Amino acid sequence: MATLREIELRLKSVRNIEKITKSMKMIASTKLSKAQKAMQAGKLYGAANAEVFETTKEEPAGSRKLFLVISSDKGLCGGIHSSVTKATRRAITNAPDSPIPGVSVDSDSPVMVVGDKSKAQLSRIYAGNFKLTFNQIGRDVPTFADAAGVADLVMKSNVEFDSVVIVYNKFVSAISYEAAAMEVKGESALKKNESFNKYEMEDDFTKDLFEFSLANALFATLAESHACEQSARRNAMDNASKNASDMIGSLTMQYNRGRQAAITNELVDIITGASAL
């Protein structure tokens, strides 16, 4: 059984942890409001991007897909990273609950990851599929420059693909999120688009349009994933603070009982000694 000194030290430690988690919750709450504003702006880019591919024909069977997983470098935010990791695994294994239902995917599909957390999780299974990884993105509110930088590196990677599937966390509410996927059609699909073929375009038009569309989609998904991360971190720190508060109550009761027992034993010794005299 723990001594009073050990319980007292543990109480002090848990109280310090509670102070830290409450502070982190306040910081995450402040960042969440900024992240939500950026997410609303990013959704406009995503909506405009979707209009480009509305008339694009579906790709033929056997098209090669590049998976771009959106994560981050930071932890202490619940299962936000494992959510996109599991969704990517379901997509590559063609599971029934895949984020891109009805689409067959090759097991050797190339994978690129934004963020060290999902990189560590996926590298244990798909180390041979990794082509590029990115970090230091999303430390603050994502910008279009961040998305454009990632899109530029993807284009320069010389990885062959017909379309890019961006796996990210979709913001549902301040307390919930879900893994989702956004597909950006490649150059070949754009070249076959009847809406574009009506006009005379330069040879590299489809390449530039694809890169710009990829940057748009990345900005929208990065902003939404960042909002989900801040929301999850706030909820995780809130739960941690509540757990610390419950533990403090339990340890305080245990300490008081032990202290009362020690005082009772001392009184018994005094009374016994006085009776002997």
C-alpha positions in Angstrom: 0.0 0.0 0.0 1.3 3.5 -0.9 2.6 5.6 1.9 1.2 9.1 2.6 4.4 10.6 1.1 4.0 8.7 -2.1 0.3 9.7 -2.4 1.2 13.3 -1.7 3.8 13.3 -4.5 1.4 11.7 -6.9 -1.2 14.3 -6.1 1.2 17.1 -6.8 2.2 15.5 -10.1 -1.5 15.0 -11.3 -2.3 18.6 -10.3 0.6 19.8 -12.5 -0.7 17.7 -15.4 -4.2 19.1 -14.9 -2.8 22.7 -15.2 -0.9 21.8 -18.4 -3.9 20.1 -20.1 -6.2 23.0 -19.2 -3.7 25.4 -20.7 -3.4 23.3 -23.8 -7.2 23.2 -24.1 -7.4 27.0 -24.0 -4.7 27.3 -26.7 -6.4 24.7 -28.9 -9.8 26.6 -28.5 -8.2 29.8 -29.6 -6.5 28.1 -32.6 -9.7 26.3 -33.5 -11.5 29.6 -34.3 -8.7 30.7 -36.6 -8.6 27.2 -38.2 -12.4 27.3 -38.9 -12.1 30.6 -40.7 -9.3 29.3 -42.8 -11.4 26.1 -43.5 -14.3 28.2 -44.8 -12.0 30.0 -47.2 -10.4 26.7 -48.2 -13.8 25.1 -49.0 -14.3 27.8 -51.7 -11.2 26.5 -53.4 -12.5 23.0 -53.1 -15.9 23.9 -54.5 -14.4 25.6 -57.5 -12.1 22.7 -58.0 -15.1 20.3 -58.1 -16.7 22.3 -60.9 -13.7 21.6 -63.1 -14.1 17.9 -62.9 -18.0 17.7 -63.1 -17.9 17.0 -66.8 -14.7 14.9 -66.8 -15.2 11.4 -67.9 -14.5 8.5 -65.5 -11.1 6.9 -65.8 -10.9 3.4 -67.4 -10.4 0.4 -65.2 -6.9 -0.2 -64.0 -6.0 3.5 -63.7 -3.0 4.1 -61.4 -3.8 6.2 -58.4 -1.5 8.2 -56.2 -2.5 8.4 -52.5 -1.7 11.6 -50.8 -2.4 11.3 -47.0 -2.9 14.5 -45.0 -1.6 14.3 -41.5 0.6 16.5 -39.2 3.8 16.3 -37.1 2.1 16.9 -33.7 0.4 14.5 -31.4 -1.9 14.8 -28.3 -5.0 15.0 -30.5 -6.7 11.7 -30.1 -7.1 9.4 -33.1 -6.9 12.1 -35.8 -3.8 10.5 -37.4 -4.9 6.9 -37.2 -8.2 7.9 -38.8 -6.6 8.7 -42.2 -4.1 5.9 -41.8 -6.9 3.3 -41.5 -8.8 4.9 -44.4 -5.7 4.6 -46.6 -5.3 1.0 -45.7 -9.0 0.3 -46.5 -8.6 2.0 -49.9 -5.4 0.1 -50.9 -6.9 -3.2 -49.8 -10.2 -2.5 -51.6 -12.2 -3.0 -48.4 -16.0 -2.6 -48.6 -15.8 0.5 -46.4 -13.1 2.1 -48.6 -13.3 6.0 -48.8 -13.4 5.6 -52.6 -16.1 2.9 -52.9 -16.6 1.0 -56.1 -13.0 1.8 -57.3 -10.4 -1.0 -57.6 -6.9 0.0 -56.4 -3.6 -1.7 -56.9 -1.8 -2.9 -53.8 1.4 -1.3 -55.2 -0.1 2.2 -55.6 2.3 5.0 -54.8 1.8 6.8 -51.4 2.9 10.2 -50.3 2.3 11.5 -46.8 2.1 15.0 -45.3 3.1 14.8 -41.6 5.3 12.6 -39.6 2.6 10.9 -37.6 0.8 9.0 -40.4 4.2 8.4 -42.0 5.3 6.4 -39.0 2.1 4.4 -39.0 2.0 3.6 -42.7 5.7 3.0 -43.1 5.3 -0.2 -41.1 3.0 -1.7 -43.8 3.6 0.2 -47.0 7.3 1.1 -46.8 7.8 0.0 -50.4 5.0 2.2 -51.7 6.4 5.4 -50.2 7.6 8.0 -52.8 7.6 11.3 -50.9 7.0 12.6 -47.4 6.5 16.2 -46.2 6.8 17.7 -42.8 6.7 21.1 -41.1 3.4 21.8 -43.0 0.4 22.8 -40.9 2.3 24.0 -37.8 0.2 27.1 -38.2 -2.9 27.7 -40.3 -2.1 26.3 -43.8 -1.8 28.7 -46.7 -2.1 28.3 -50.4 1.7 28.7 -50.7 2.0 25.5 -48.6 -0.4 23.6 -50.9 1.3 24.9 -54.0 4.7 23.8 -52.7 3.4 20.3 -52.1 1.7 20.2 -55.6 5.0 21.3 -57.2 7.0 18.6 -55.6 4.4 16.0 -56.5 4.7 17.1 -60.2 8.5 17.0 -60.1 8.6 13.5 -58.4 8.4 11.7 -61.7 5.9 9.2 -60.2 3.5 7.8 -62.7 -0.2 8.1 -61.9 -3.6 8.8 -63.6 -5.2 10.6 -60.7 -4.4 11.7 -57.1 -6.6 10.6 -54.2 -6.2 12.9 -51.2 -7.1 11.2 -48.0 -7.9 13.7 -45.2 -10.1 14.3 -42.2 -13.5 15.9 -43.0 -14.8 18.4 -40.4 -18.3 17.4 -39.3 -18.7 19.5 -36.1 -16.6 20.9 -33.3 -16.6 17.4 -31.6 -16.5 15.0 -34.5 -14.7 14.3 -37.8 -14.5 11.5 -40.3 -12.0 10.2 -42.8 -12.8 11.2 -46.4 -11.2 11.2 -49.9 -11.0 13.7 -52.7 -9.9 12.6 -56.1 -8.2 14.9 -58.5 -8.2 13.7 -62.1 -4.9 13.6 -64.0 -3.8 15.1 -67.3 -5.2 12.3 -69.4 -8.7 12.7 -68.0 -8.6 16.5 -68.6 -7.5 16.0 -72.2 -10.5 13.8 -72.8 -12.8 16.4 -71.3 -15.3 17.5 -74.0 -15.8 20.9 -72.4 -12.1 21.7 -72.9 -11.8 20.2 -76.4 -14.2 22.8 -77.7 -11.5 25.4 -77.4 -8.0 25.6 -78.9 -5.6 25.2 -76.0 -1.8 25.1 -75.7 -0.1 21.7 -75.3 0.8 22.3 -71.7 -2.6 23.6 -70.7 -3.8 20.4 -69.1 -0.6 20.0 -67.2 -0.9 23.5 -65.7 -4.6 23.1 -65.0 -3.9 19.8 -63.2 -1.2 21.3 -61.1 -3.4 24.3 -60.2 -6.4 22.0 -59.4 -4.2 19.8 -57.2 -3.0 22.9 -55.3 -6.6 24.0 -54.9 -7.6 20.6 -53.6 -4.6 20.4 -51.3 -5.3 23.8 -49.8 -9.0 22.9 -49.1 -8.0 19.5 -47.5 -5.1 20.9 -45.5 -7.3 23.7 -44.1 -10.0 21.2 -43.2 -7.6 18.7 -41.7 -6.0 21.5 -39.6 -9.4 22.4 -38.2 -10.1 18.8 -37.3 -6.7 18.5 -35.6 -7.3 21.6 -33.4 -10.8 20.3 -32.6 -9.6 16.9 -31.7 -6.7 18.3 -29.6 -9.2 20.5 -27.7 -11.4 17.6 -27.0 -8.5 15.4 -26.0 -7.2 18.0 -23.6 -10.7 18.5 -22.2 -11.0 14.7 -21.5 -7.5 14.6 -20.0 -8.4 17.5 -17.7 -11.5 15.7 -16.5 -9.6 12.5 -16.0 -7.0 14.4 -14.0 -9.7 16.0 -11.9 -11.3 12.6 -11.1 -7.9 11.2 -10.2 -7.2 14.1 -7.9 -10.5 13.5 -6.1 -9.7 9.8 -5.7 -6.1 10.4 -4.5 -7.3 13.2 -2.1 -9.8 10.8 -0.5 -7.2 8.1 -0.3 -4.7 10.6 1.3 -7.3 11.8 3.8 -8.2 8.3 4.8 -4.5 7.4 5.3 -3.9 10.5 7.3 -6.9 9.8 9.5 -5.7 6.2 10.0 -2.2 7.5 11.0 -3.7 10.0 13.5 -6.0 7.3 14.9 -3.0 5.0 15.4 -1.1 7.7 17.2 -4.0 8.4 19.5 -4.3 4.7 20.3 -0.6 4.6 21.2 -0.9 7.7 23.4 -4.0 6.4 25.2 -2.4 2.9 25.6 0.7 4.5 27.1 -1.3 6.7 29.4 -3.4 3.7 30.6 -0.2 1.7 31.3 1.0 4.5 33.6 
